[in-house]
Amino acid sequence: QVQLVESGGGLVQAGGSLRLSCAASGRTSNILHMGWFRQPPGKGREFVAAIRWSTGSTDYADSVKGRFTISKDNAKNMVYLQMNSLKPEDTGVYFCAGDPYIRGSIWSNANYWGQGTQVTVSS
């Protein structure tokens, strides 16, 4: 099993920045990717970003490209999401995802989930 704990959410004005952190513990040695998903109010969970644990290669949702950056620290088993130029539509609960996977050419789900952290962007 893998345990994931997010931190760093909060309230920010549009145009501002936040940095989310995710601490991974447990059986992390077999993880191929780590990622972030979010769930806007009244909507389903959606992919935000993913990073390959071994190589650092990244993938982003079109809606966040150029504004968000996913990174990792293998030694600390940490994954980060730097969010810049935030917009009100970025509001939602952000979930750290362990071993996200692709179905039908989209990142659709993950084997492990954190409890989520709220991000609210005011206009």
C-alpha positions, 0 to 999 in steps of 0.5 A: 500500500501507498499513503499520500498526504497533500498540503498547501491548499488555500484561498488566493486571488486570481493571478496569484500562486500556490504550491501544493505538496504531496508526501508519499510513504509505504510501498513507493518503490513500484510506483511509475508515475505520480500525479495531480487531479482536481475536482471542481465544485459540482463536477467530476474529478479531472486530470491536472498533471503527471510525472514519471518517477524515474525520468521526470518526464511530465504531462499536463492538461491543456487547461494548465499548460504554461501555468502549472509545473509538477516536480518531484524529490525522489530522495524525500518521496515528495511531489509538488505542484506549483500553480501560477497565474491562478484563475477562478476556474482552477478552484476545486479539491486537488488530489495527489495520485499514486500510479495514475494510469491512462484509459482511452488516451486520457489519464483517467484514474489512479491506484492510490489517492490522497485525501485532497486539499482545497484550492479556492481562487477568488476573482 
